[in-house]
Amino acid sequence: MSKDPWTDSDPQPGDFDAFLDGIDPNDPHYVETVEAGAGAKVRIVVNVDGEDARRLERIAAQRGQLPADVVADLLRDAERHAA
């Protein structure tokens, strides 16, 4: 059974090379070029579902925050405790 790097929890270097080789760097569907210092940000999408999603929504509502803000607070708190 072959692994699917798009769904594998541990993709390996080179798993996406064939896909990346087929991308036209001028195609705005795949590539967006921004000037340095133009306020570009890296965004990581976290998928939370089921009871965890409901729990996150409840915590956010209690705090008067968005779920993304709660996750950011949790990450900062975890980093402080790990130091």
PEPE-V77366 format. One record per residue. N is the residue number from 1. RES is the residue in three letters. PSI is psi in degrees with one decimal (none if undefined). NEAR is the number of other C-alpha atoms within 12 Angstrom. D_CENTER is the distance of its C-alpha to the mean C-alpha in Angstrom with 1 decimal. Layout:
n: [N,N]
res: [RES,RES]
psi: [PSI,PSI]
near: [NEAR,NEAR]
d_center: [D_CENTER,D_CENTER]
//
This chain:
n: [1,2,3,4,5,6,7,8,9,10,11,12,13,14,15,16,17,18,19,20,21,22,23,24,25,26,27,28,29,30,31,32,33,34,35,36,37,38,39,40,41,42,43,44,45,46,47,48,49,50,51,52,53,54,55,56,57,58,59,60,61,62,63,64,65,66,67,68,69,70,71,72,73,74,75,76,77,78,79,80,81,82,83]
res: [MET,SER,LYS,ASP,PRO,TRP,THR,ASP,SER,ASP,PRO,GLN,PRO,GLY,ASP,PHE,ASP,ALA,PHE,LEU,ASP,GLY,ILE,ASP,PRO,ASN,ASP,PRO,HIS,TYR,VAL,GLU,THR,VAL,GLU,ALA,GLY,ALA,GLY,ALA,LYS,VAL,ARG,ILE,VAL,VAL,ASN,VAL,ASP,GLY,GLU,ASP,ALA,ARG,ARG,LEU,GLU,ARG,ILE,ALA,ALA,GLN,ARG,GLY,GLN,LEU,PRO,ALA,ASP,VAL,VAL,ALA,ASP,LEU,LEU,ARG,ASP,ALA,GLU,ARG,HIS,ALA,ALA]
psi: [123.6,149.8,146.9,109.4,-21.0,-24.1,-9.9,137.0,-9.8,68.4,149.9,157.9,135.3,-12.8,-29.6,7.5,-44.5,-40.5,-46.7,-34.9,-26.9,-0.2,131.3,116.7,-9.6,0.3,111.0,-13.5,-32.2,-29.8,129.9,123.2,130.5,151.5,147.6,137.7,10.6,17.7,20.1,144.8,153.0,131.6,129.5,126.3,124.5,128.5,118.8,129.0,178.3,-141.9,-33.3,-39.3,-42.6,-39.6,-44.9,-42.1,-39.8,-45.7,-44.9,-44.4,-42.0,-34.1,-10.4,34.0,170.1,153.0,-37.5,-35.7,-36.5,-44.0,-43.0,-42.8,-42.6,-40.2,-44.8,-42.3,-42.6,-38.1,-40.7,-41.1,-27.1,-22.3,none]
near: [3,7,12,13,17,12,12,12,9,11,14,14,9,11,18,17,13,11,13,13,12,12,15,13,13,11,11,11,10,14,12,12,13,11,9,8,7,8,8,11,10,6,7,9,8,12,12,15,11,10,10,15,18,14,17,27,23,17,21,21,16,13,14,14,17,17,25,23,18,23,25,18,19,17,14,14,13,12,11,10,9,8,7]
d_center: [27.7,25.2,21.5,18.9,16.1,13.8,14.3,15.5,13.9,15.2,15.1,17.7,18.5,20.0,18.6,17.2,20.2,22.2,19.5,18.9,22.6,23.1,21.0,23.3,22.1,23.9,22.2,20.1,18.3,16.5,17.1,17.2,19.3,19.5,22.1,21.6,21.5,20.7,18.1,15.2,11.8,8.6,5.7,2.1,2.7,5.0,8.2,11.3,14.7,18.3,20.0,16.9,15.7,19.3,19.5,16.6,18.3,21.6,20.5,19.1,22.3,24.5,23.0,23.1,19.4,16.4,14.1,11.3,14.2,15.1,11.9,12.3,15.9,15.4,13.4,16.2,18.8,17.8,17.9,21.3,22.6,21.5,23.4]
//
